[in-house]
Amino acid sequence: MNIKLPPEQLKWLEAEVAAGRFASVDEALTLAVADLMAIYNDDLAWAKPYVDEALASVERGDVISGEEFFNWLDGRLKKLRTP
């Protein structure tokens, strides 16, 4: 099978192989297709416990507004950026 890639994608793949991230372009493409298959075949059943936990938190009233969250996040980021 022959696959034609846009030149910039082929150049990137070849650079990744040269950097040692993949053994070959074929290996990189095999991993990329495997990842796509996993994404498209995922029924998200693994997420159900997380959704159930979130819904239970909402029912208990254990929530904050989006504005409160972003204020908290901004404060946290400022702390992390301060030497």
URLIN-V226444 format. One line per field, one symbol per residue. ss: DSSP state (H for helix, E for strand, L for the rest). psi: psi as a letter, one per 20 degrees, with the letter a starting at -180 (. if undefined). A space follows every 10 residues. Layout:
BEGIN
ss: ???
psi: ???
END
This chain:
BEGIN
ss: LLLLLLHHHH HHHHHHHHLL LLLLHHHHHH HHHHHHHHHH HLLLHHHHHH HHHHHHHHHH LLLLLHHHHH HHHHHHHHHH HLL
psi: ppppqqhhgg ggghhhghij hqhrhggghg hggggggggh ipjjhhighg gggghhgghi jmrrrggggh gggggghggh ip.
END
